[in-house]
Amino acid sequence: MHIMLTLIAVASLMVSFIATIVAVSTGNPKPYWLAVGSLYIFSMLAGFSYGQLTIAFVLILFLLAIGSSIKPIKNGLQFAAWFGAGILVSFFAVSYVDDRWLFFPMTLIS
């Protein structure tokens, strides 16, 4: 059972890396959403060791996905604005929000 969960975690991390590279290079919002979902699964499976660190990247990608879905990100200034907002939200979420609420959607499944 542990090996299967490890394989799922590693696969979701690899999918997240590839989707992030594709999303940043193309500007298409769908790879951003794929990266958010797969990195969130990795964060949940990584638990308290890496989960707290990677949830910050999930929130940054989440805001980039929202920004790309609302209006395509066409230049570096727009990307920097959404990226900066993601850093700000992730800082406050990781610092002040309990892990129970950050991982709440995944607790509904189990």
C-alpha positions as CSV (number, residue, x, y, z in Angstrom):
1,M,0.0,0.0,0.0
2,H,2.8,2.4,0.8
3,I,4.5,1.8,-2.5
4,M,1.3,2.5,-4.4
5,L,0.8,5.8,-2.5
6,T,4.5,6.7,-3.2
7,L,4.0,6.0,-6.9
8,I,0.9,8.2,-7.0
9,A,2.7,11.0,-5.2
10,V,5.7,10.9,-7.5
11,A,3.5,10.6,-10.6
12,S,1.5,13.6,-9.5
13,L,4.6,15.6,-8.8
14,M,6.0,14.8,-12.3
15,V,2.6,15.7,-14.0
16,S,2.7,19.0,-12.0
17,F,6.2,19.9,-13.2
18,I,5.4,19.1,-16.9
19,A,2.0,20.9,-16.8
20,T,3.6,24.0,-15.2
21,I,6.3,24.2,-17.9
22,V,3.6,23.8,-20.6
23,A,1.3,26.4,-19.0
24,V,4.0,29.0,-18.6
25,S,5.3,28.5,-22.1
26,T,1.9,28.5,-23.8
27,G,-0.2,30.6,-21.6
28,N,-3.1,28.1,-21.8
29,P,-5.1,27.9,-18.6
30,K,-5.8,24.2,-18.8
31,P,-2.3,23.1,-17.9
32,Y,-2.3,25.5,-14.9
33,W,-5.4,23.7,-13.6
34,L,-3.8,20.3,-14.2
35,A,-0.7,21.5,-12.3
36,V,-2.8,22.8,-9.4
37,G,-4.7,19.5,-9.1
38,S,-1.7,17.2,-9.3
39,L,0.4,19.3,-7.0
40,Y,-2.5,19.4,-4.5
41,I,-2.7,15.6,-4.6
42,F,1.1,15.5,-4.0
43,S,0.8,17.9,-1.1
44,M,-1.9,15.8,0.5
45,L,0.0,12.6,0.1
46,A,3.3,14.2,1.3
47,G,1.4,15.1,4.5
48,F,3.2,17.1,7.0
49,S,6.8,16.6,5.8
50,Y,6.6,18.4,2.4
51,G,2.9,19.2,2.3
52,Q,3.2,22.5,4.1
53,L,5.9,23.6,1.7
54,T,4.2,22.5,-1.5
55,I,0.8,24.0,-0.6
56,A,2.4,27.4,-1.1
57,F,3.2,26.5,-4.7
58,V,-0.3,25.1,-5.1
59,L,-1.8,28.5,-4.1
60,I,0.6,30.4,-6.5
61,L,-0.4,28.1,-9.4
62,F,-4.0,28.5,-8.4
63,L,-3.9,32.2,-8.7
64,L,-2.0,31.9,-12.0
65,A,-4.7,29.6,-13.2
66,I,-7.4,32.0,-12.2
67,G,-5.6,34.9,-13.8
68,S,-5.1,32.9,-17.0
69,S,-8.7,31.8,-17.1
70,I,-10.1,35.3,-16.5
71,K,-7.9,37.0,-19.1
72,P,-5.0,35.5,-20.9
73,I,-1.7,36.5,-19.4
74,K,0.1,38.2,-22.3
75,N,3.1,39.9,-20.8
76,G,5.6,39.7,-18.0
77,L,3.9,42.4,-15.9
78,Q,0.6,40.5,-15.8
79,F,2.4,37.3,-14.9
80,A,4.4,39.1,-12.2
81,A,1.2,40.6,-10.8
82,W,-0.6,37.3,-10.5
83,F,2.5,35.5,-9.3
84,G,3.0,38.2,-6.6
85,A,-0.6,37.9,-5.5
86,G,0.0,34.1,-5.3
87,I,3.0,34.6,-3.1
88,L,1.1,37.0,-0.8
89,V,-1.9,34.6,-0.5
90,S,0.3,31.6,0.1
91,F,2.3,33.4,2.7
92,F,-0.9,34.3,4.7
93,A,-2.5,30.9,4.1
94,V,0.6,28.9,5.2
95,S,1.2,31.2,8.2
96,Y,-2.2,31.7,9.6
97,V,-4.6,29.0,8.2
98,D,-4.7,25.6,9.9
99,D,-3.7,22.5,7.8
100,R,-7.1,21.1,8.4
101,W,-8.6,23.8,6.3
102,L,-5.9,23.9,3.6
103,F,-6.5,20.2,3.0
104,F,-10.2,20.2,3.6
105,P,-11.4,19.1,0.1
106,M,-9.2,16.0,0.3
107,T,-10.6,15.1,3.7
108,L,-14.1,14.8,2.2
109,I,-12.8,12.0,0.0
110,S,-11.3,9.9,2.7
